[in-house]
Amino acid sequence: MKPVIVIRLQPGCDATVTAARALGLDARGFPLFETRPVAWTPPAPDAFDAVLIGSANALRHAGPALGAYVGKPAYAVGTVTADAARHAGLDVVVAGSGGLQRVLAQVAPDHRQLLRLCGRERVALDPPPGTAIEERVVYASEPLPFPPDLEALLHRPAVVLLHSAEAAQRFAGLCDANHIARAGLALAALAPRVARAAGSGWAALRSAPSPGDAALLALAQEMCQEARGVILGDRRA
């Protein structure tokens, strides 16, 4: 079976590897980035109606200043982020899926001044009419050295999971810089935007039908089974 390579940030990397192995996949984790806090100045809590959070990393790295927003309504993406927001004392009113842009469609009419706690690399948002968003960068994803064990694995066929456009771009760049043939690797992306960031020339490049780890892992499982079917077919021939 082809190995399934997970390159996302921790602690998500370990969570995805564990879930993939539960499906019977030969999953290996090699984070290509790590998150680090960024110094920030928290605006006055009474200047905002609610907080927007697209990643639990914002809550992990915001530091003591986050305490100023205890009790504030919060809009979060995903159950993990929502749980982290509740743990931080925020009042989660929506735990949506598919990114913050979708969550914005569920913002209450009286929540028009929003504070977005985010990473340095982030997706631009298009707020609804009458809604204002102020952003504060509270963390950054910094590149880690290319693991030698990962480089060795990538010289053989594998399925690589891409959770972000930033990771897709860096992975493609590392492959090219280290003379790793794109044609030997299949990529499973969390969304079409992530897939586009990886470029072309791969053995396969597909996007999950819906955002979320479960859909991405189902796609990876399907791609591994398809590859195994080709091998078995070649043997029968």
RAURBEL-V46785 format. One record per residue. N is the residue number from 1. D_LAST is the distance of its C-alpha to the last C-alpha in Angstrom with 1 decimal. Layout:
BEGIN
N,D_LAST + N,D_LAST
END
This chain:
BEGIN
1,19.3 + 2,20.7 + 3,24.4 + 4,26.7 + 5,29.6 + 6,33.0 + 7,35.6 + 8,38.3 + 9,41.9 + 10,43.2 + 11,43.9 + 12,41.3 + 13,38.6 + 14,39.1 + 15,39.3 + 16,35.9 + 17,34.2 + 18,35.7 + 19,34.6 + 20,31.1 + 21,30.9 + 22,32.3 + 23,29.2 + 24,27.0 + 25,26.2 + 26,26.4 + 27,29.3 + 28,31.4 + 29,34.7 + 30,36.1 + 31,39.0 + 32,39.7 + 33,43.1 + 34,46.0 + 35,48.8 + 36,52.4 + 37,55.6 + 38,57.5 + 39,61.3 + 40,62.4 + 41,65.6 + 42,65.5 + 43,67.4 + 44,70.0 + 45,68.4 + 46,70.9 + 47,69.6 + 48,66.4 + 49,65.6 + 50,62.1 + 51,59.4 + 52,55.9 + 53,53.2 + 54,49.6 + 55,48.5 + 56,49.8 + 57,50.1 + 58,53.2 + 59,54.8 + 60,53.8 + 61,55.3 + 62,58.2 + 63,60.6 + 64,64.0 + 65,64.7 + 66,62.3 + 67,65.1 + 68,67.2 + 69,64.9 + 70,65.0 + 71,65.4 + 72,64.2 + 73,61.8 + 74,58.3 + 75,55.1 + 76,52.0 + 77,48.2 + 78,46.3 + 79,47.4 + 80,47.3 + 81,49.6 + 82,51.8 + 83,52.2 + 84,53.2 + 85,55.6 + 86,57.3 + 87,57.5 + 88,59.3 + 89,61.8 + 90,60.7 + 91,60.8 + 92,57.3 + 93,57.8 + 94,54.2 + 95,50.9 + 96,48.6 + 97,45.0 + 98,43.2 + 99,45.7 + 100,49.5 + 101,49.6 + 102,48.6 + 103,51.1 + 104,53.9 + 105,53.7 + 106,54.9 + 107,57.9 + 108,61.1 + 109,63.7 + 110,66.2 + 111,63.7 + 112,64.2 + 113,64.6 + 114,61.4 + 115,60.8 + 116,57.2 + 117,56.4 + 118,53.3 + 119,51.4 + 120,52.0 + 121,48.6 + 122,48.8 + 123,47.9 + 124,50.9 + 125,52.3 + 126,54.0 + 127,56.7 + 128,58.1 + 129,61.4 + 130,64.3 + 131,62.2 + 132,62.6 + 133,60.2 + 134,61.4 + 135,58.8 + 136,59.2 + 137,56.6 + 138,56.6 + 139,53.5 + 140,51.1 + 141,47.6 + 142,47.7 + 143,44.7 + 144,43.7 + 145,42.5 + 146,38.7 + 147,37.6 + 148,36.1 + 149,33.7 + 150,32.4 + 151,32.0 + 152,29.9 + 153,27.6 + 154,27.2 + 155,25.7 + 156,22.5 + 157,20.7 + 158,23.1 + 159,24.6 + 160,28.3 + 161,30.9 + 162,33.7 + 163,36.9 + 164,39.2 + 165,39.5 + 166,41.3 + 167,38.5 + 168,35.9 + 169,38.0 + 170,38.6 + 171,35.0 + 172,34.0 + 173,36.9 + 174,36.1 + 175,32.5 + 176,33.9 + 177,36.7 + 178,34.6 + 179,31.9 + 180,29.2 + 181,26.5 + 182,26.5 + 183,23.0 + 184,21.7 + 185,23.7 + 186,23.6 + 187,27.1 + 188,28.5 + 189,32.1 + 190,34.9 + 191,36.0 + 192,35.5 + 193,38.4 + 194,36.7 + 195,33.5 + 196,35.5 + 197,37.1 + 198,33.9 + 199,33.4 + 200,30.2 + 201,27.3 + 202,25.4 + 203,21.7 + 204,23.1 + 205,26.7 + 206,27.6 + 207,30.9 + 208,31.7 + 209,33.0 + 210,36.3 + 211,38.1 + 212,38.0 + 213,36.1 + 214,34.7 + 215,33.1 + 216,31.8 + 217,30.3 + 218,28.6 + 219,27.1 + 220,25.9 + 221,24.4 + 222,22.5 + 223,21.2 + 224,20.1 + 225,18.3 + 226,16.6 + 227,15.5 + 228,14.2 + 229,12.2 + 230,10.5 + 231,9.9 + 232,8.6 + 233,6.2 + 234,5.1 + 235,5.3 + 236,3.8 + 237,0.0
END
